[in-house]
């Protein structure tokens, strides 16, 4: 059951991305700058995370965070990169074009991370099926980006 719930939440996270991109693009238009709009979006995220910490009684980070490897800090940096790039690119190329390219980049990067066990992820070998899936994602990205 937990697996099914995780699948549903993963799908809903995917639904959230174009909504986030469109909302941030509108903020960028209103504020006149994609970086400023991204800052506002990140501040809303921080406020909501504090609220969730209170609701779930999650502990605040302590000094053990200092023992994290350097690459463990990349999550926040990648989140900011995604936020700013999406806020900049979606008004130009559209949400669908942006997100299909995001998915293509994610799948290719994930395959490499899995293959080599990077970032402390368990190793998953590259198979013909996985490569075929990546090829289909890339083909989908190319097709969806064709102009009418």
The first five atom37 places (N, CA, C, CB, O) and aatype in JSON, in Angstrom:
{
  "aatype": [20, 20, 20, 20, 20, 20, 20, 20, 20, 20, 20, 20, 20, 20, 20, 20, 20, 20, 20, 20, 20, 20, 20, 20, 20, 20, 20, 20, 20, 20, 20, 20, 20, 20, 20, 20, 20, 20, 20, 20, 20, 20, 20, 20, 20, 20, 20, 20, 20, 20, 20, 20, 20, 20, 20, 20, 20, 20, 20, 20, 20, 20, 20, 20, 20, 20, 20, 20, 20, 20, 20, 20, 20, 20, 20, 20, 20, 20, 20, 20, 20, 20, 20, 20, 20, 20, 20, 20, 20, 20, 20, 20, 20, 20, 20, 20, 20, 20, 20, 20, 20, 20, 20, 20, 20, 20, 20, 20, 20, 20, 20, 20, 20, 20, 20, 20, 20, 20, 20, 20, 20, 20, 20, 20, 20, 20, 20, 20, 20, 20, 20, 20, 20, 20, 20, 20, 20, 20, 20, 20, 20, 20, 20, 20, 20, 20, 20, 20],
  "atom_mask": [
    [1, 1, 1, 1, 1],
    [1, 1, 1, 1, 1],
    [1, 1, 1, 1, 1],
    [1, 1, 1, 1, 1],
    [1, 1, 1, 1, 1],
    [1, 1, 1, 1, 1],
    [1, 1, 1, 1, 1],
    [1, 1, 1, 1, 1],
    [1, 1, 1, 1, 1],
    [1, 1, 1, 1, 1],
    [1, 1, 1, 1, 1],
    [1, 1, 1, 1, 1],
    [1, 1, 1, 1, 1],
    [1, 1, 1, 1, 1],
    [1, 1, 1, 1, 1],
    [1, 1, 1, 1, 1],
    [1, 1, 1, 1, 1],
    [1, 1, 1, 1, 1],
    [1, 1, 1, 1, 1],
    [1, 1, 1, 1, 1],
    [1, 1, 1, 1, 1],
    [1, 1, 1, 1, 1],
    [1, 1, 1, 1, 1],
    [1, 1, 1, 1, 1],
    [1, 1, 1, 1, 1],
    [1, 1, 1, 1, 1],
    [1, 1, 1, 1, 1],
    [1, 1, 1, 1, 1],
    [1, 1, 1, 1, 1],
    [1, 1, 1, 1, 1],
    [1, 1, 1, 1, 1],
    [1, 1, 1, 1, 1],
    [1, 1, 1, 1, 1],
    [1, 1, 1, 1, 1],
    [1, 1, 1, 1, 1],
    [1, 1, 1, 1, 1],
    [1, 1, 1, 1, 1],
    [1, 1, 1, 1, 1],
    [1, 1, 1, 1, 1],
    [1, 1, 1, 1, 1],
    [1, 1, 1, 1, 1],
    [1, 1, 1, 1, 1],
    [1, 1, 1, 1, 1],
    [1, 1, 1, 1, 1],
    [1, 1, 1, 1, 1],
    [1, 1, 1, 1, 1],
    [1, 1, 1, 1, 1],
    [1, 1, 1, 1, 1],
    [1, 1, 1, 1, 1],
    [1, 1, 1, 1, 1],
    [1, 1, 1, 1, 1],
    [1, 1, 1, 1, 1],
    [1, 1, 1, 1, 1],
    [1, 1, 1, 1, 1],
    [1, 1, 1, 1, 1],
    [1, 1, 1, 1, 1],
    [1, 1, 1, 1, 1],
    [1, 1, 1, 1, 1],
    [1, 1, 1, 1, 1],
    [1, 1, 1, 1, 1],
    [1, 1, 1, 1, 1],
    [1, 1, 1, 1, 1],
    [1, 1, 1, 1, 1],
    [1, 1, 1, 1, 1],
    [1, 1, 1, 1, 1],
    [1, 1, 1, 1, 1],
    [1, 1, 1, 1, 1],
    [1, 1, 1, 1, 1],
    [1, 1, 1, 1, 1],
    [1, 1, 1, 1, 1],
    [1, 1, 1, 1, 1],
    [1, 1, 1, 1, 1],
    [1, 1, 1, 1, 1],
    [1, 1, 1, 1, 1],
    [1, 1, 1, 1, 1],
    [1, 1, 1, 1, 1],
    [1, 1, 1, 1, 1],
    [1, 1, 1, 1, 1],
    [1, 1, 1, 1, 1],
    [1, 1, 1, 1, 1],
    [1, 1, 1, 1, 1],
    [1, 1, 1, 1, 1],
    [1, 1, 1, 1, 1],
    [1, 1, 1, 1, 1],
    [1, 1, 1, 1, 1],
    [1, 1, 1, 1, 1],
    [1, 1, 1, 1, 1],
    [1, 1, 1, 1, 1],
    [1, 1, 1, 1, 1],
    [1, 1, 1, 1, 1],
    [1, 1, 1, 1, 1],
    [1, 1, 1, 1, 1],
    [1, 1, 1, 1, 1],
    [1, 1, 1, 1, 1],
    [1, 1, 1, 1, 1],
    [1, 1, 1, 1, 1],
    [1, 1, 1, 1, 1],
    [1, 1, 1, 1, 1],
    [1, 1, 1, 1, 1],
    [1, 1, 1, 1, 1],
    [1, 1, 1, 1, 1],
    [1, 1, 1, 1, 1],
    [1, 1, 1, 1, 1],
    [1, 1, 1, 1, 1],
    [1, 1, 1, 1, 1],
    [1, 1, 1, 1, 1],
    [1, 1, 1, 1, 1],
    [1, 1, 1, 1, 1],
    [1, 1, 1, 1, 1],
    [1, 1, 1, 1, 1],
    [1, 1, 1, 1, 1],
    [1, 1, 1, 1, 1],
    [1, 1, 1, 1, 1],
    [1, 1, 1, 1, 1],
    [1, 1, 1, 1, 1],
    [1, 1, 1, 1, 1],
    [1, 1, 1, 1, 1],
    [1, 1, 1, 1, 1],
    [1, 1, 1, 1, 1],
    [1, 1, 1, 1, 1],
    [1, 1, 1, 1, 1],
    [1, 1, 1, 1, 1],
    [1, 1, 1, 1, 1],
    [1, 1, 1, 1, 1],
    [1, 1, 1, 1, 1],
    [1, 1, 1, 1, 1],
    [1, 1, 1, 1, 1],
    [1, 1, 1, 1, 1],
    [1, 1, 1, 1, 1],
    [1, 1, 1, 1, 1],
    [1, 1, 1, 1, 1],
    [1, 1, 1, 1, 1],
    [1, 1, 1, 1, 1],
    [1, 1, 1, 1, 1],
    [1, 1, 1, 1, 1],
    [1, 1, 1, 1, 1],
    [1, 1, 1, 1, 1],
    [1, 1, 1, 1, 1],
    [1, 1, 1, 1, 1],
    [1, 1, 1, 1, 1],
    [1, 1, 1, 1, 1],
    [1, 1, 1, 1, 1],
    [1, 1, 1, 1, 1],
    [1, 1, 1, 1, 1],
    [1, 1, 1, 1, 1],
    [1, 1, 1, 1, 1],
    [1, 1, 1, 1, 1],
    [1, 1, 1, 1, 1]
  ],
  "atom_positions": [
    [[0.81, -1.2, 0.0], [0.0, 0.0, 0.0], [0.85, 1.26, 0.0], [-0.92, 0.0, 1.2], [0.55, 2.24, -0.69]],
    [[1.94, 1.23, 0.79], [2.83, 2.39, 0.84], [3.43, 2.66, -0.54], [3.95, 2.16, 1.87], [3.65, 3.82, -0.91]],
    [[3.69, 1.59, -1.3], [4.24, 1.74, -2.65], [3.25, 2.47, -3.55], [4.59, 0.36, -3.24], [3.63, 3.37, -4.29]],
    [[1.99, 2.07, -3.49], [0.94, 2.7, -4.31], [0.78, 4.17, -3.92], [-0.41, 1.94, -4.15], [0.66, 5.03, -4.79]],
    [[0.77, 4.44, -2.64], [0.66, 5.83, -2.17], [1.85, 6.65, -2.67], [0.58, 5.88, -0.62], [1.68, 7.8, -3.07]],
    [[3.04, 6.07, -2.64], [4.23, 6.76, -3.14], [4.1, 7.04, -4.63], [5.5, 5.92, -2.87], [4.48, 8.12, -5.09]],
    [[3.57, 6.1, -5.39], [3.35, 6.32, -6.83], [2.38, 7.47, -7.06], [2.83, 5.05, -7.49], [2.6, 8.32, -7.93]],
    [[1.31, 7.51, -6.29], [0.32, 8.58, -6.43], [0.94, 9.93, -6.09], [-0.91, 8.31, -5.52], [0.74, 10.91, -6.81]],
    [[1.69, 9.98, -5.0], [2.34, 11.25, -4.62], [3.38, 11.68, -5.66], [3.0, 11.12, -3.24], [3.53, 12.87, -5.92]],
    [[4.1, 10.73, -6.24], [5.06, 11.06, -7.3], [4.33, 11.68, -8.49], [5.85, 9.8, -7.74], [4.8, 12.67, -9.07]],
    [[3.19, 11.1, -8.85], [2.39, 11.66, -9.94], [1.93, 13.08, -9.6], [1.17, 10.75, -10.23], [2.02, 13.98, -10.43]],
    [[1.45, 13.27, -8.38], [0.99, 14.6, -7.95], [2.13, 15.61, -7.93], [0.35, 14.52, -6.58], [1.92, 16.79, -8.22]],
    [[3.33, 15.16, -7.58], [4.5, 16.06, -7.64], [4.74, 16.49, -9.09], [5.77, 15.35, -7.07], [5.09, 17.64, -9.35]],
    [[4.53, 15.56, -10.01], [4.65, 15.91, -11.42], [3.59, 16.91, -11.86], [4.56, 14.67, -12.28], [3.88, 17.81, -12.64]],
    [[2.38, 16.76, -11.36], [1.3, 17.7, -11.65], [1.67, 19.09, -11.11], [-0.04, 17.22, -11.04], [1.34, 20.1, -11.72]],
    [[2.33, 19.12, -9.96], [2.67, 20.4, -9.33], [3.69, 21.21, -10.12], [3.2, 20.14, -7.94], [3.68, 22.44, -10.07]],
    [[4.58, 20.53, -10.86], [5.66, 21.26, -11.54], [5.18, 22.27, -12.58], [6.57, 20.28, -12.2], [5.66, 23.4, -12.56]],
    [[4.26, 21.93, -13.49], [3.82, 22.97, -14.43], [3.02, 24.08, -13.74], [2.99, 22.35, -15.53], [3.03, 25.22, -14.19]],
    [[2.33, 23.73, -12.65], [1.62, 24.76, -11.9], [2.64, 25.72, -11.28], [0.71, 24.13, -10.79], [2.49, 26.94, -11.34]],
    [[3.7, 25.14, -10.68], [4.76, 25.96, -10.1], [5.39, 26.86, -11.16], [5.83, 25.08, -9.44], [5.59, 28.05, -10.95]],
    [[5.69, 26.26, -12.31], [6.33, 27.03, -13.38], [5.46, 28.16, -13.88], [6.68, 26.13, -14.53], [5.94, 29.27, -14.08]],
    [[4.18, 27.88, -14.09], [3.28, 28.93, -14.55], [3.1, 30.04, -13.53], [1.94, 28.34, -14.89], [3.08, 31.22, -13.88]],
    [[2.96, 29.65, -12.26], [2.81, 30.65, -11.19], [4.07, 31.52, -11.09], [2.53, 29.95, -9.84], [3.98, 32.74, -10.94]],
    [[5.23, 30.89, -11.16], [6.48, 31.65, -11.07], [6.69, 32.54, -12.29], [7.67, 30.69, -10.91], [7.24, 33.63, -12.17]],
    [[6.26, 32.07, -13.46], [6.35, 32.91, -14.66], [5.48, 34.16, -14.5], [5.92, 32.11, -15.91], [5.88, 35.26, -14.9]],
    [[4.29, 33.99, -13.91], [3.42, 35.14, -13.67], [4.05, 36.09, -12.66], [2.04, 34.68, -13.17], [4.02, 37.31, -12.84]],
    [[4.64, 35.53, -11.59], [5.36, 36.38, -10.62], [6.48, 37.15, -11.3], [5.92, 35.53, -9.47], [6.71, 38.32, -11.0]],
    [[7.18, 36.49, -12.2], [8.28, 37.13, -12.92], [7.78, 38.31, -13.75], [8.99, 36.12, -13.83], [8.41, 39.36, -13.8]],
    [[6.62, 38.12, -14.38], [6.02, 39.2, -15.17], [5.65, 40.38, -14.26], [4.77, 38.7, -15.92], [5.92, 41.53, -14.59]],
    [[5.04, 40.07, -13.13], [4.58, 41.11, -12.21], [5.77, 41.84, -11.58], [3.7, 40.49, -11.1], [5.76, 43.06, -11.47]],
    [[6.78, 41.07, -11.17], [7.94, 41.66, -10.48], [9.01, 42.16, -11.43], [8.54, 40.66, -9.53], [9.89, 42.92, -11.04]],
    [[8.95, 41.74, -12.68], [9.89, 42.24, -13.68], [11.23, 41.52, -13.73], [10.13, 43.67, -13.45], [12.14, 41.97, -14.42]],
    [[11.36, 40.41, -12.99], [12.65, 39.72, -12.99], [12.46, 38.27, -12.52], [13.67, 40.45, -12.07], [11.84, 38.04, -11.49]],
    [[12.99, 37.3, -13.27], [12.82, 35.9, -12.87], [13.57, 35.53, -11.58], [13.28, 35.0, -13.98], [13.13, 34.65, -10.84]],
    [[14.66, 36.2, -11.31], [15.41, 35.9, -10.08], [14.64, 36.41, -8.86], [16.82, 36.54, -10.13], [14.57, 35.72, -7.85]],
    [[14.05, 37.59, -8.96], [13.24, 38.13, -7.87], [12.01, 37.26, -7.64], [12.82, 39.58, -8.18], [11.65, 36.97, -6.5]],
    [[11.38, 36.83, -8.73], [10.22, 35.94, -8.61], [10.62, 34.62, -7.95], [9.59, 35.68, -9.99], [9.87, 34.09, -7.14]],
    [[11.78, 34.1, -8.3], [12.26, 32.86, -7.7], [12.52, 33.04, -6.21], [13.52, 32.39, -8.4], [12.27, 32.12, -5.43]],
    [[13.02, 34.2, -5.82], [13.24, 34.48, -4.4], [11.92, 34.46, -3.64], [13.95, 35.84, -4.21], [11.83, 33.86, -2.57]],
    [[10.89, 35.1, -4.2], [9.59, 35.11, -3.55], [9.07, 33.68, -3.41], [8.58, 35.99, -4.35], [8.55, 33.29, -2.36]],
    [[9.2, 32.9, -4.47], [8.76, 31.5, -4.44], [9.52, 30.71, -3.38], [8.94, 30.86, -5.83], [8.92, 29.91, -2.66]],
    [[10.82, 30.92, -3.29], [11.62, 30.21, -2.29], [11.23, 30.63, -0.87], [13.13, 30.48, -2.52], [11.21, 29.8, 0.04]],
    [[10.92, 31.9, -0.68], [10.49, 32.36, 0.65], [9.16, 31.72, 1.05], [10.36, 33.9, 0.66], [8.97, 31.35, 2.21]],
    [[8.24, 31.59, 0.09], [6.98, 30.89, 0.37], [7.29, 29.45, 0.75], [6.03, 30.95, -0.87], [6.67, 28.91, 1.68]],
    [[8.23, 28.83, 0.05], [8.63, 27.44, 0.37], [9.15, 27.33, 1.8], [9.7, 26.95, -0.6], [8.8, 26.39, 2.51]],
    [[9.96, 28.27, 2.22], [10.53, 28.25, 3.57], [9.42, 28.37, 4.61], [11.56, 29.38, 3.75], [9.4, 27.64, 5.6]],
    [[8.5, 29.3, 4.39], [7.39, 29.48, 5.33], [6.57, 28.19, 5.42], [6.47, 30.67, 4.88], [6.21, 27.76, 6.52]],
    [[6.28, 27.57, 4.29], [5.51, 26.33, 4.31], [6.29, 25.19, 4.97], [5.12, 25.93, 2.89], [5.69, 24.37, 5.66]],
    [[7.59, 25.13, 4.77], [8.4, 24.08, 5.42], [8.39, 24.26, 6.94], [9.85, 24.11, 4.88], [8.32, 23.27, 7.67]],
    [[8.47, 25.48, 7.41], [8.4, 25.71, 8.85], [7.04, 25.25, 9.38], [8.63, 27.21, 9.19], [6.97, 24.62, 10.44]],
    [[5.98, 25.55, 8.65], [4.64, 25.12, 9.03], [4.57, 23.59, 9.1], [3.6, 25.66, 8.02], [4.01, 23.04, 10.04]],
    [[5.14, 22.9, 8.1], [5.14, 21.43, 8.09], [5.97, 20.86, 9.23], [5.67, 20.92, 6.76], [5.61, 19.83, 9.81]],
    [[7.08, 21.51, 9.56], [7.9, 21.06, 10.7], [7.08, 21.13, 11.98], [9.19, 21.93, 10.83], [7.15, 20.23, 12.82]],
    [[6.32, 22.19, 12.14], [5.48, 22.33, 13.33], [4.36, 21.29, 13.35], [4.88, 23.73, 13.39], [4.1, 20.68, 14.39]],
    [[3.71, 21.08, 12.23], [2.6, 20.12, 12.17], [3.08, 18.69, 12.46], [1.92, 20.17, 10.78], [2.48, 17.97, 13.25]],
    [[4.18, 18.3, 11.81], [4.68, 16.93, 11.95], [5.67, 16.76, 13.1], [5.33, 16.48, 10.67], [6.22, 15.67, 13.31]],
    [[5.89, 17.85, 13.83], [6.82, 17.82, 14.97], [8.18, 17.25, 14.56], [6.23, 17.0, 16.12], [8.8, 16.48, 15.29]],
    [[8.63, 17.64, 13.38], [9.92, 17.2, 12.86], [11.03, 17.98, 13.56], [10.0, 17.38, 11.31], [10.86, 19.17, 13.85]],
    [[12.15, 17.34, 13.83], [13.23, 18.06, 14.49], [13.9, 19.05, 13.54], [14.27, 17.07, 15.04], [13.98, 18.82, 12.34]],
    [[14.37, 20.14, 14.1], [15.15, 21.1, 13.32], [16.55, 20.52, 13.12], [15.22, 22.5, 14.03], [17.01, 19.7, 13.91]],
    [[17.22, 20.94, 12.06], [18.59, 20.46, 11.86], [19.48, 20.88, 13.04], [19.17, 21.01, 10.52], [19.29, 21.94, 13.63]],
    [[20.43, 20.02, 13.36], [21.38, 20.37, 14.42], [22.79, 20.33, 13.85], [21.25, 19.39, 15.63], [22.97, 20.32, 12.63]],
    [[23.78, 20.31, 14.71], [25.17, 20.39, 14.23], [25.63, 19.16, 13.46], [26.08, 20.62, 15.4], [26.7, 19.19, 12.86]],
    [[24.86, 18.07, 13.46], [25.25, 16.91, 12.66], [25.22, 17.22, 11.17], [24.32, 15.72, 12.96], [25.85, 16.53, 10.38]],
    [[24.49, 18.27, 10.79], [24.44, 18.68, 9.39], [25.84, 19.05, 8.88], [23.48, 19.87, 9.21], [26.13, 18.94, 7.69]],
    [[26.7, 19.48, 9.8], [28.06, 19.87, 9.41], [28.9, 18.69, 8.97], [28.74, 20.58, 10.56], [29.93, 18.87, 8.32]],
    [[28.49, 17.48, 9.31], [29.25, 16.3, 8.91], [28.79, 15.76, 7.55], [29.1, 15.21, 9.97], [29.34, 14.77, 7.06]],
    [[27.81, 16.4, 6.94], [27.32, 15.95, 5.63], [28.41, 16.16, 4.58], [26.02, 16.69, 5.24], [29.15, 17.15, 4.64]],
    [[28.51, 15.25, 3.6], [29.47, 15.45, 2.53], [29.1, 16.68, 1.7], [29.55, 14.21, 1.63], [27.95, 17.11, 1.69]],
    [[30.07, 17.23, 1.0], [29.86, 18.46, 0.24], [28.7, 18.32, -0.74], [31.12, 18.84, -0.52], [27.94, 19.27, -0.94]],
    [[28.55, 17.15, -1.36], [27.52, 16.98, -2.37], [26.11, 16.9, -1.79], [27.8, 15.74, -3.18], [25.13, 17.02, -2.52]],
    [[26.0, 16.7, -0.48], [24.68, 16.65, 0.15], [24.01, 18.04, 0.11], [24.79, 16.15, 1.6], [22.79, 18.15, 0.21]],
    [[24.82, 19.07, -0.03], [24.28, 20.43, -0.09], [23.77, 20.78, -1.49], [25.34, 21.43, 0.33], [23.14, 21.82, -1.67]],
    [[24.02, 19.92, -2.47], [23.61, 20.21, -3.84], [22.09, 20.23, -4.02], [24.21, 19.2, -4.77], [21.59, 20.87, -4.94]],
    [[21.36, 19.54, -3.14], [19.9, 19.51, -3.27], [19.3, 20.91, -3.28], [19.28, 18.71, -2.14], [18.49, 21.24, -4.14]],
    [[19.7, 21.73, -2.35], [19.2, 23.1, -2.3], [19.64, 23.91, -3.5], [19.65, 23.79, -1.04], [18.86, 24.68, -4.06]],
    [[20.9, 23.74, -3.9], [21.41, 24.47, -5.06], [20.69, 24.06, -6.34], [22.91, 24.24, -5.21], [20.38, 24.9, -7.18]],
    [[20.43, 22.76, -6.48], [19.71, 22.29, -7.67], [18.26, 22.77, -7.65], [19.75, 20.75, -7.76], [17.68, 23.06, -8.7]],
    [[17.67, 22.85, -6.47], [16.32, 23.39, -6.36], [16.25, 24.83, -6.81], [15.82, 23.27, -4.93], [15.32, 25.22, -7.52]],
    [[17.23, 25.63, -6.41], [17.28, 27.03, -6.83], [17.5, 27.11, -8.34], [18.41, 27.8, -6.08], [16.87, 27.92, -9.02]],
    [[18.4, 26.27, -8.86], [18.65, 26.28, -10.31], [17.37, 25.96, -11.07], [19.76, 25.27, -10.67], [17.04, 26.64, -12.04]],
    [[16.66, 24.92, -10.63], [15.41, 24.55, -11.3], [14.4, 25.7, -11.22], [14.82, 23.28, -10.66], [13.74, 26.02, -12.21]],
    [[14.29, 26.29, -10.06], [13.34, 27.38, -9.84], [13.63, 28.56, -10.77], [13.37, 27.83, -8.38], [12.73, 29.06, -11.45]],
    [[14.88, 29.01, -10.79], [15.23, 30.19, -11.59], [15.16, 29.88, -13.09], [16.64, 30.69, -11.23], [14.64, 30.68, -13.86]],
    [[15.67, 28.71, -13.49], [15.65, 28.36, -14.92], [14.21, 28.22, -15.41], [16.44, 27.05, -15.17], [13.87, 28.7, -16.48]],
    [[13.37, 27.55, -14.62], [11.97, 27.41, -15.01], [11.25, 28.74, -15.09], [11.24, 26.51, -14.03], [10.48, 28.98, -16.02]],
    [[11.51, 29.61, -14.14], [10.87, 30.93, -14.12], [11.29, 31.74, -15.34], [11.21, 31.68, -12.83], [10.5, 32.52, -15.87]],
    [[12.53, 31.57, -15.76], [13.04, 32.27, -16.94], [12.53, 31.63, -18.24], [14.57, 32.27, -16.93], [12.1, 32.34, -19.15]],
    [[12.58, 30.3, -18.33], [12.34, 29.62, -19.6], [10.87, 29.39, -19.95], [13.04, 28.31, -19.58], [10.51, 29.45, -21.12]],
    [[10.03, 29.13, -18.96], [8.63, 28.78, -19.26], [7.89, 29.86, -20.03], [7.89, 28.5, -17.97], [7.13, 29.53, -20.94]],
    [[8.07, 31.15, -19.72], [7.38, 32.16, -20.54], [7.86, 32.18, -22.0], [7.58, 33.54, -19.93], [7.15, 32.66, -22.88]],
    [[9.04, 31.66, -22.24], [9.61, 31.67, -23.6], [9.25, 30.4, -24.37], [11.13, 31.84, -23.54], [8.82, 30.48, -25.52]],
    [[9.43, 29.23, -23.74], [9.23, 27.97, -24.47], [7.96, 27.23, -24.07], [10.42, 27.07, -24.26], [7.58, 26.26, -24.73]],
    [[7.3, 27.65, -23.01], [6.07, 27.01, -22.54], [6.35, 25.93, -21.52], [5.32, 26.41, -23.72], [7.46, 25.4, -21.43]],
    [[5.32, 25.61, -20.73], [5.45, 24.64, -19.65], [5.71, 23.23, -20.18], [4.21, 24.64, -18.78], [6.57, 22.52, -19.65]],
    [[4.99, 22.81, -21.22], [5.15, 21.45, -21.74], [6.55, 21.24, -22.32], [4.09, 21.16, -22.82], [7.2, 20.24, -22.02]],
    [[7.01, 22.18, -23.14], [8.35, 22.06, -23.71], [9.4, 22.02, -22.61], [8.64, 23.22, -24.68], [10.32, 21.2, -22.64]],
    [[9.27, 22.91, -21.65], [10.23, 22.96, -20.55], [10.25, 21.65, -19.78], [9.91, 24.12, -19.61], [11.31, 21.07, -19.56]],
    [[9.08, 21.18, -19.39], [9.04, 20.0, -18.52], [9.42, 18.72, -19.22], [7.67, 19.86, -17.94], [9.98, 17.82, -18.59]],
    [[9.13, 18.59, -20.51], [9.57, 17.37, -21.2], [11.1, 17.35, -21.3], [8.91, 17.28, -22.61], [11.71, 16.28, -21.24]],
    [[11.71, 18.5, -21.46], [13.17, 18.56, -21.47], [13.73, 18.3, -20.07], [13.66, 19.92, -22.0], [14.78, 17.68, -19.92]],
    [[13.03, 18.79, -19.06], [13.42, 18.5, -17.67], [13.39, 16.99, -17.43], [12.49, 19.23, -16.67], [14.32, 16.42, -16.86]],
    [[12.31, 16.35, -17.86], [12.19, 14.9, -17.67], [13.3, 14.17, -18.41], [10.8, 14.4, -18.16], [13.9, 13.23, -17.87]],
    [[13.6, 14.58, -19.64], [14.68, 13.94, -20.4], [16.0, 14.09, -19.63], [14.79, 14.56, -21.82], [16.76, 13.13, -19.5]],
    [[16.28, 15.29, -19.15], [17.51, 15.51, -18.37], [17.52, 14.69, -17.1], [17.66, 16.99, -18.03], [18.55, 14.14, -16.72]],
    [[16.37, 14.6, -16.43], [16.28, 13.83, -15.19], [16.56, 12.35, -15.44], [14.9, 14.0, -14.57], [17.31, 11.72, -14.69]],
    [[15.96, 11.8, -16.48], [16.11, 10.37, -16.74], [17.55, 10.04, -17.13], [15.14, 9.92, -17.84], [18.1, 9.04, -16.66]],
    [[18.15, 10.86, -17.96], [19.54, 10.62, -18.36], [20.46, 10.74, -17.14], [19.97, 11.62, -19.45], [21.31, 9.87, -16.93]],
    [[20.3, 11.79, -16.35], [21.13, 11.97, -15.15], [20.9, 10.83, -14.16], [20.84, 13.32, -14.49], [21.85, 10.33, -13.56]],
    [[19.64, 10.42, -13.98], [19.33, 9.35, -13.04], [19.96, 8.03, -13.48], [17.81, 9.18, -12.91], [20.44, 7.26, -12.64]],
    [[19.96, 7.78, -14.77], [20.58, 6.56, -15.28], [22.08, 6.53, -14.96], [20.36, 6.44, -16.8], [22.62, 5.5, -14.56]],
    [[22.72, 7.66, -15.12], [24.16, 7.77, -14.82], [24.4, 7.63, -13.31], [24.73, 9.12, -15.32], [25.31, 6.92, -12.89]],
    [[23.57, 8.3, -12.51], [23.7, 8.21, -11.05], [23.51, 6.76, -10.6], [22.66, 9.13, -10.35], [24.28, 6.25, -9.78]],
    [[22.49, 6.09, -11.14], [22.25, 4.69, -10.8], [23.4, 3.79, -11.22], [20.96, 4.2, -11.45], [23.83, 2.92, -10.46]],
    [[23.91, 3.99, -12.42], [24.96, 3.12, -12.98], [26.21, 3.13, -12.1], [25.33, 3.56, -14.4], [26.81, 2.09, -11.85]],
    [[26.59, 4.32, -11.64], [27.83, 4.46, -10.89], [27.61, 4.57, -9.37], [28.58, 5.66, -11.38], [28.58, 4.68, -8.62]],
    [[26.37, 4.55, -8.93], [26.1, 4.67, -7.5], [26.51, 6.03, -6.95], [26.81, 3.57, -6.75], [26.91, 6.13, -5.79]],
    [[26.41, 7.06, -7.77], [26.78, 8.41, -7.34], [25.83, 8.9, -6.25], [26.8, 9.38, -8.53], [24.69, 8.44, -6.17]],
    [[26.29, 9.82, -5.45], [25.48, 10.44, -4.4], [24.96, 9.41, -3.4], [24.31, 11.21, -5.02], [23.91, 9.61, -2.77]],
    [[25.67, 8.32, -3.26], [25.34, 7.27, -2.3], [24.04, 6.52, -2.65], [25.22, 7.87, -0.91], [23.4, 5.93, -1.77]],
    [[23.66, 6.55, -3.91], [22.48, 5.85, -4.4], [22.88, 4.4, -4.71], [21.86, 6.56, -5.67], [23.97, 4.18, -5.24]],
    [[22.04, 3.44, -4.4], [22.39, 2.05, -4.74], [22.61, 1.88, -6.25], [21.28, 1.09, -4.27], [21.91, 2.49, -7.06]],
    [[23.57, 1.06, -6.61], [23.89, 0.82, -8.01], [22.77, 0.02, -8.67], [25.24, 0.08, -8.15], [22.31, -0.99, -8.13]],
    [[22.34, 0.48, -9.83], [21.39, -0.23, -10.69], [22.01, -0.26, -12.08], [19.95, 0.46, -10.69], [22.25, 0.79, -12.68]],
    [[22.25, -1.43, -12.57], [22.93, -1.57, -13.85], [22.08, -1.04, -15.0], [23.29, -3.02, -14.1], [20.85, -1.04, -14.95]],
    [[22.78, -0.59, -16.03], [22.1, -0.14, -17.24], [21.71, -1.38, -18.03], [23.0, 0.84, -18.09], [22.54, -2.27, -18.27]],
    [[20.46, -1.42, -18.44], [19.96, -2.54, -19.23], [19.43, -2.01, -20.56], [18.85, -3.32, -18.46], [19.25, -0.81, -20.74]],
    [[19.18, -2.92, -21.47], [18.59, -2.54, -22.75], [17.24, -1.86, -22.52], [18.44, -3.77, -23.68], [16.91, -0.88, -23.19]],
    [[16.46, -2.38, -21.6], [15.14, -1.8, -21.31], [15.28, -0.37, -20.8], [14.4, -2.66, -20.27], [14.51, 0.51, -21.21]],
    [[16.24, -0.12, -19.92], [16.41, 1.23, -19.39], [16.89, 2.2, -20.47], [17.41, 1.22, -18.22], [16.41, 3.33, -20.56]],
    [[17.81, 1.76, -21.29], [18.3, 2.6, -22.39], [17.18, 2.87, -23.39], [19.51, 1.94, -23.1], [17.05, 3.99, -23.88]],
    [[16.38, 1.86, -23.68], [15.24, 2.04, -24.59], [14.27, 3.06, -24.02], [14.52, 0.69, -24.82], [13.77, 3.91, -24.75]],
    [[14.01, 2.99, -22.72], [13.14, 3.98, -22.07], [13.69, 5.39, -22.22], [12.96, 3.64, -20.6], [12.93, 6.32, -22.5]],
    [[14.99, 5.55, -22.03], [15.62, 6.87, -22.17], [15.49, 7.36, -23.61], [17.12, 6.82, -21.76], [15.2, 8.53, -23.85]],
    [[15.69, 6.46, -24.57], [15.56, 6.84, -25.98], [14.14, 7.32, -26.26], [15.93, 5.65, -26.9], [13.95, 8.31, -26.96]],
    [[13.13, 6.63, -25.72], [11.74, 7.05, -25.92], [11.49, 8.42, -25.29], [10.77, 6.01, -25.34], [10.78, 9.24, -25.86]],
    [[12.05, 8.66, -24.12], [11.89, 9.97, -23.48], [12.51, 11.07, -24.35], [12.53, 9.98, -22.07], [11.91, 12.13, -24.55]],
    [[13.71, 10.8, -24.88], [14.37, 11.79, -25.75], [13.55, 12.02, -27.01], [15.8, 11.31, -26.11], [13.39, 13.17, -27.44]],
    [[13.05, 10.94, -27.61], [12.19, 11.08, -28.8], [10.95, 11.91, -28.45], [11.78, 9.68, -29.36], [10.55, 12.78, -29.22]],
    [[10.35, 11.64, -27.3], [9.2, 12.42, -26.86], [9.53, 13.89, -26.69], [8.65, 11.87, -25.56], [8.74, 14.76, -27.06]],
    [[10.7, 14.17, -26.13], [11.12, 15.57, -25.96], [11.29, 16.25, -27.32], [12.45, 15.64, -25.16], [10.9, 17.41, -27.49]],
    [[11.85, 15.54, -28.27], [12.03, 16.12, -29.61], [10.67, 16.37, -30.27], [12.89, 15.19, -30.51], [10.43, 17.44, -30.82]],
    [[9.78, 15.38, -30.19], [8.47, 15.51, -30.83], [7.65, 16.64, -30.24], [7.7, 14.2, -30.72], [7.05, 17.42, -30.97]],
    [[7.62, 16.74, -28.91], [6.78, 17.76, -28.27], [7.34, 19.17, -28.54], [6.7, 17.5, -26.74], [6.6, 20.15, -28.44]],
    [[8.62, 19.27, -28.87], [9.21, 20.58, -29.15], [9.12, 20.99, -30.61], [10.65, 20.58, -28.72], [9.56, 22.08, -30.97]],
    [[8.56, 20.13, -31.47], [8.35, 20.52, -32.86], [7.34, 21.65, -32.93], [7.87, 19.32, -33.71], [6.34, 21.65, -32.2]],
    [[7.6, 22.6, -33.78], [6.64, 23.69, -34.01], [5.53, 23.19, -34.92], [7.33, 24.96, -34.62], [5.76, 22.29, -35.73]],
    [[4.35, 23.75, -34.81], [3.22, 23.35, -35.65], [3.45, 23.72, -37.08], [1.92, 23.98, -35.16], [2.6, 23.47, -37.93]]
  ]
}
